[in-house]
Amino acid sequence: MHWCPRCRGVLLSPAPVDAPPQQRNYRWVARPPGRGPRVVRPSSGATIDPSTPRYTEIPRWGLQDRPPPVPKVPGTGFALLDRLTERLTSLLFATVVLFALAAAAEFGRYLVLLRNRTRLIEPVVLFLSDLSVYATTIAALLCALATAAGLIGWLVRARADAYATIGRRDPRSLPALLCGGLIPVVNLIWPGVFLTELARTRGGDPRLLQAVRIWWCVWVLNGGMVIVALCWRTADTLQSQANGVIFAVYTDLVAAAVAVASLWVVRLTEGRDLRGRIVIPKRRLPASGPAVQVIEPVRPVQTEEAMAK
């Protein structure tokens, strides 16, 4: 056992002499010669009143830095419509891809018809051509219907938020928005009216109003082309049927353009561009006057001036 070299007292427990500091159970304290251990003296101040309240743990009352509540997104009241609205961006992209594939399938059928003018076509090729046309067309129409429902749900939410900002309620009811956006022929007019009201309620941004007008024109054009394409299906001659096929290609491409324009309007309404980036408004101020040059520009020294100097 080790003894203290000063007081000859015994240590708490035996330890080897060469033990590292981390493994020792004692610590050497250096003090000036002739000074004993520090004596803690009671303070001369007033004693603490025993009736003073004390806490055994940290009090949980007081100011709390709570995050602001997340605003609840208004729903439409229909679970399926709300789910389609949440997936609106994905549905728009899928609609663009499917209508592009439908246009490619129709163009492939047109090439088959051109080939059939001079040579016979194998039945397998005709079957694959018809299968691709029917599959892509049906898939594109179903996806377009789901996208239209999602757009109506988004329109209901956007209008509710816009009118709530100015302290009003949407004057259009949910059945009116659904009927105006989903009933054929009627939906060529009313969606543009609903979007124009939304743009003006949000402040009348010229870019948003222009985007709504462009979308409206493309939407009406696509509706007219769909009607013409359906009427063209009843043609009897081979040349008219071939022209109807190539017209269906243009109709599918315009339908894809409608989906792109819809995504453009949606993101402009949300304050973003077509790529999803936040749009920062640019502020242009008129200049106060022409710029005055403080330092005279450097000019080359002419020969006559150098000789005069």
C-alpha positions, 0 to 999 in steps of 0.5 A: 500500500502507498502512504501519503509522503506528507501526512503518512496516511493510507490511500484509498486502495493499493495501486502500482507505482508505475500505473498510468494516470487514467488507472489511478484512484487518487489525484495529486494536488499541489499547494504552496508550502505551509498552506493547509487544505482549503476550508470552506467558510459559511457566507456572512449573508442572510440565510435562505428562508425555508419557505422559499419555493424550490423545484426538484425539476425544471419547470415546464411552464413559461414561454415555449417556442412552438412552430407555427401550425401547418395550414390544413389543405382544403379538400373536395370532400371526395377521397378519390378526387383528393388522391388524384389531385395529390398526384396531378404532376405525375398524371400530367407527365403520364398523359404527355407520354401516352399521347405521344406514344399514341401519335407514334402508333397512329403514324406507324399505322399510316406507314403501313397503309402507304406500304399496303398500296404497292405490297401486301402486308403480313397479318402479324404486322397488321395485328401489331399495328392495330394493337399498338393503336388501340392500347395506346389510345385507350390508355391515353384516354383513361389517363386523360380522364384521371388527369381532368379529374385531378385538375378539377380538384386542384382548381377547387383548392386553388380557388378556395385558397385565393378567395380565402386570402381576400376574406371571401368564399368561392362563389362557384359551388363544387357541383358547378365546377365538376359539371363545367369541367367534366361534361363534354362540349360544356367543358370547352368554355367553362374551364377557361372562365374558372381559370380567368376568375382564379387569375384575377382573384390572385391579383391579375398577374399578366403572365398568368392571364396570358398563360390561361388564354393560351391554354384556353385556345389550345384546349378549344382547338383540341376539342374541335380536332377530336370532333373532326377526327371522330367524324373522319372515322366514318369515311368510306374511301381508303384515301379518306381513311388514310387522311383520318389516320394522319389527322389523328396523329396531329390530334394526339400531339395537340392533346399532349400540348394541352397537358403541357400547357395545363402543367404550365398554368398550374405551376404559374399559379403556384409561383413556379415556372414550367420546370418547377423553379420558384419565379422571382419577380423582377423589379424595373426602375427608370434611370434618373438620368444619363450616366456622367463619366467621373474619370475622363477616358484615356485617349492616345496622344496625337503627334501634333500634341506631342510635338507642341509639348 
